[in-house]
Amino acid sequence: MDLGIAGKVAVVTGSAGGLGFAVAQKLAEEGTIPVLLDLKEKMLQEAVQKIRLHCPQAEGYVVDLTTFDAVSATYEEILKHFSPPEILVNCAGGGPGFQKNITELSEPEWKRLIDINLNSMFNTCKIMTKGMLKSCWGRIINFSSVAALRGGGLLGKAAYASSKAGVIGLTKALAREFGEYNITVNAIAPSLHITPLTSILTPEQREAIVSAFPLKRAGDPAGLGALVCFLASDYAAFITGATITVDGGYAMH
Ligand SMILES: NC(=O)c1ccc[n+]([C@@H]2O[C@H](COP(=O)([O-])OP(=O)(O)OC[C@H]3O[C@@H](n4cnc5c(N)ncnc54)[C@H](O)[C@@H]3O)[C@@H](O)[C@H]2O)c1
């Protein structure tokens, strides 16, 4: 199936990480030009080298997405080398203390988690979408979590669940705001996928988590990459404001 997204510039945040990398790889396989953004320089460069096997034009930029001015400067840098991004995938997330109960969490840790998981998306959704608003075509895909739908749990507690619920609110609000510009905005809410973020879980904790899923296993990051490619395509042109769970059935109600 030709998704018709070849040649489009696709910004993927958090793409030195497990899911962001899987997303960037699938987007490259579909012929888009991935622009990888992440905080971790060495891992980002390694990711870019791998993505270039599919797309030699792929590029990476080191940026702290929680800083508005740094995101603006990165956008200007991208425009020196590429046409304005038409696809934005907000995958950066996590953060220290995401598994702490509110009784253990300090105020700076709370604020940092909201910064990483929610405020960074304000920055990218405001800055990286300027070209989409002009050309009246765009796709924004935001990574939330089942933690937003289930009130946290072993996959993230109060601050993480709150920030990821904020992602769903932002997604719906932008779907309304950007709809008349032919820009769709959707969220993905995964449950457990094995990545650097979740590798801190012990085998016992993983087993406890997946035993609550109807499918009794963790997800494959490649599936999330394929879903992002579908949401970026014109086949998904009538899907907006949705939160799609990819969770082995965990959050169904
Ligand atoms: N892996 C899972 O099971 C799972 C489940 C639900 C939701 N999620 C969400 O999916 C997304 C990807 O998760 P992952 O498992 O790939 O995590 P990961 O830790 O492997 O990757 C996250 C990436 O985000 C980057 N990042 C964090 N803060 C940043 C900042 N301020 N500026 C730039 N980059 C920053 C990190 O450097 C890292 O490379 C996250 O938003 C996470 O909350 C993951």
PDBQT file of the ligand as one rigid body, heavy atoms in Angstrom, charges set to zero:
ROOT
HETATM    1  N1  LIG A 301       7.970   2.575  26.174  1.00  0.00    +0.000 N 
HETATM    2  C1  LIG A 301       6.755   2.494  26.673  1.00  0.00    +0.000 C 
HETATM    3  O1  LIG A 301       6.338   1.434  27.152  1.00  0.00    +0.000 OA
HETATM    4  C2  LIG A 301       5.852   3.697  26.657  1.00  0.00    +0.000 A 
HETATM    5  C3  LIG A 301       4.532   3.519  27.103  1.00  0.00    +0.000 A 
HETATM    6  C4  LIG A 301       3.673   4.614  27.086  1.00  0.00    +0.000 A 
HETATM    7  C5  LIG A 301       4.110   5.837  26.631  1.00  0.00    +0.000 A 
HETATM    8  N2  LIG A 301       5.396   5.976  26.213  1.00  0.00    +0.000 N 
HETATM    9  C6  LIG A 301       5.793   7.296  25.747  1.00  0.00    +0.000 C 
HETATM   10  O2  LIG A 301       6.347   7.162  24.451  1.00  0.00    +0.000 OA
HETATM   11  C7  LIG A 301       7.376   8.120  24.269  1.00  0.00    +0.000 C 
HETATM   12  C8  LIG A 301       8.676   7.430  23.889  1.00  0.00    +0.000 C 
HETATM   13  O3  LIG A 301       9.032   6.539  24.943  1.00  0.00    +0.000 OA
HETATM   14  P1  LIG A 301      10.334   5.626  24.876  1.00  0.00    +0.000 P 
HETATM   15  O4  LIG A 301       9.972   4.361  25.550  1.00  0.00    +0.000 OA
HETATM   16  O5  LIG A 301      10.881   5.592  23.499  1.00  0.00    +0.000 OA
HETATM   17  O6  LIG A 301      11.316   6.426  25.836  1.00  0.00    +0.000 OA
HETATM   18  P2  LIG A 301      12.909   6.597  25.723  1.00  0.00    +0.000 P 
HETATM   19  O7  LIG A 301      13.363   7.020  27.078  1.00  0.00    +0.000 OA
HETATM   20  O8  LIG A 301      13.523   5.402  25.094  1.00  0.00    +0.000 OA
HETATM   21  O9  LIG A 301      13.047   7.813  24.706  1.00  0.00    +0.000 OA
HETATM   22  C9  LIG A 301      12.627   9.110  25.044  1.00  0.00    +0.000 C 
HETATM   23  C10 LIG A 301      13.568  10.086  24.365  1.00  0.00    +0.000 C 
HETATM   24  O10 LIG A 301      13.121  11.420  24.661  1.00  0.00    +0.000 OA
HETATM   25  C11 LIG A 301      14.273  12.211  24.812  1.00  0.00    +0.000 C 
HETATM   26  N3  LIG A 301      13.994  13.408  25.610  1.00  0.00    +0.000 N 
HETATM   27  C12 LIG A 301      13.536  13.449  26.885  1.00  0.00    +0.000 A 
HETATM   28  N4  LIG A 301      13.464  14.724  27.290  1.00  0.00    +0.000 NA
HETATM   29  C13 LIG A 301      13.885  15.505  26.262  1.00  0.00    +0.000 A 
HETATM   30  C14 LIG A 301      14.046  16.888  26.090  1.00  0.00    +0.000 A 
HETATM   31  N5  LIG A 301      13.780  17.757  27.077  1.00  0.00    +0.000 N 
HETATM   32  N6  LIG A 301      14.489  17.356  24.903  1.00  0.00    +0.000 NA
HETATM   33  C15 LIG A 301      14.803  16.485  23.907  1.00  0.00    +0.000 A 
HETATM   34  N7  LIG A 301      14.671  15.156  24.025  1.00  0.00    +0.000 NA
HETATM   35  C16 LIG A 301      14.218  14.666  25.186  1.00  0.00    +0.000 A 
HETATM   36  C17 LIG A 301      15.263  11.308  25.557  1.00  0.00    +0.000 C 
HETATM   37  O11 LIG A 301      16.596  11.779  25.420  1.00  0.00    +0.000 OA
HETATM   38  C18 LIG A 301      15.017   9.963  24.900  1.00  0.00    +0.000 C 
HETATM   39  O12 LIG A 301      15.910   9.714  23.841  1.00  0.00    +0.000 OA
HETATM   40  C19 LIG A 301       7.464   8.902  25.564  1.00  0.00    +0.000 C 
HETATM   41  O13 LIG A 301       6.704  10.075  25.459  1.00  0.00    +0.000 OA
HETATM   42  C20 LIG A 301       6.872   7.952  26.583  1.00  0.00    +0.000 C 
HETATM   43  O14 LIG A 301       6.345   8.663  27.676  1.00  0.00    +0.000 OA
HETATM   44  C21 LIG A 301       6.268   4.940  26.225  1.00  0.00    +0.000 A 
ENDROOT
TORSDOF 0
